[in-house]
Amino acid sequence: MNTTVNELYDFGTVLRRKLLNNNLYAHYLSDAMRRENHFDFLYYFLTATVDSQTPIPEHVSAVFLKVLSDKEKLSDLTPFIMGLVGK
């Protein structure tokens, strides 16, 4: 895995440890990703970080902003969800 993938996965695992309902967030994020709905993905991502009281590291936010602003495929953020569910 490259550095970006590792960073996204690691941030997902941090949230998983702090959230009681991490599988629910993973489901919503996966669904938004499948539908390529950038707005829903961003909403659930930000809600998860607020609920977990976890600040978003600058390098992770840069990756998310790039994907969301360039309308790239949300599937590029799959490592984050994998970390969130612990796979």
C-alpha positions as CSV (number, residue, x, y, z in Angstrom):
1,M,0.0,0.0,0.0
2,N,1.2,3.5,-0.7
3,T,1.5,6.2,2.0
4,T,-1.9,7.9,1.2
5,V,-3.7,4.5,1.4
6,N,-2.0,3.8,4.7
7,E,-2.9,7.2,6.1
8,L,-6.6,6.9,5.1
9,Y,-6.7,3.4,6.6
10,D,-5.0,4.5,9.8
11,F,-7.5,7.4,10.2
12,G,-10.4,5.0,9.7
13,T,-9.0,2.7,12.5
14,V,-8.7,5.7,14.8
15,L,-12.4,6.5,14.2
16,R,-13.4,2.9,14.6
17,R,-11.9,2.8,18.1
18,K,-13.7,6.0,19.2
19,L,-17.1,5.4,17.6
20,L,-19.7,3.1,19.2
21,N,-21.6,2.8,15.9
22,N,-18.7,2.6,13.5
23,N,-20.5,0.0,11.3
24,L,-23.5,2.3,10.8
25,Y,-21.2,5.1,9.6
26,A,-19.3,2.6,7.4
27,H,-22.6,1.6,5.8
28,Y,-23.7,5.1,5.1
29,L,-20.3,6.1,3.8
30,S,-20.2,3.0,1.5
31,D,-23.7,3.7,0.2
32,A,-22.8,7.3,-0.6
33,M,-19.6,6.0,-2.3
34,R,-21.6,3.5,-4.3
35,R,-24.0,6.2,-5.5
36,E,-21.1,8.6,-6.0
37,N,-22.9,11.2,-3.9
38,H,-20.1,13.5,-2.8
39,F,-22.3,15.6,-0.6
40,D,-23.7,12.6,1.5
41,F,-20.2,11.2,1.8
42,L,-18.8,14.5,3.1
43,Y,-21.7,14.8,5.5
44,Y,-21.3,11.4,7.0
45,F,-17.5,11.7,7.1
46,L,-17.7,15.0,9.0
47,T,-20.5,13.7,11.3
48,A,-18.3,10.7,12.2
49,T,-15.3,12.8,13.0
50,V,-17.4,15.2,15.1
51,D,-19.1,12.3,16.9
52,S,-15.8,10.7,17.7
53,Q,-14.3,14.0,18.7
54,T,-11.3,13.3,16.5
55,P,-9.5,16.1,14.6
56,I,-8.9,15.4,11.0
57,P,-5.1,15.3,10.3
58,E,-4.0,17.8,7.7
59,H,-2.7,15.1,5.3
60,V,-6.0,13.2,5.5
61,S,-8.1,16.3,4.9
62,A,-5.9,17.2,1.9
63,V,-6.7,13.8,0.3
64,F,-10.4,14.1,1.0
65,L,-10.5,17.7,-0.3
66,K,-8.7,16.6,-3.5
67,V,-11.1,13.7,-4.1
68,L,-14.2,15.8,-3.3
69,S,-13.3,18.9,-5.2
70,D,-12.0,17.2,-8.3
71,K,-15.0,14.9,-8.5
72,E,-12.7,11.9,-8.6
73,K,-14.2,8.6,-7.8
74,L,-15.1,8.2,-4.2
75,S,-13.8,4.7,-4.4
76,D,-10.3,6.3,-3.9
77,L,-11.4,6.7,-0.3
78,T,-12.1,3.0,0.2
79,P,-9.1,2.5,2.5
80,F,-10.7,4.9,5.0
81,I,-13.8,2.8,5.2
82,M,-11.8,-0.4,5.4
83,G,-10.0,1.0,8.4
84,L,-13.4,2.1,9.9
85,V,-14.8,-1.4,9.8
86,G,-11.5,-3.1,10.7
87,K,-10.9,-5.1,7.6
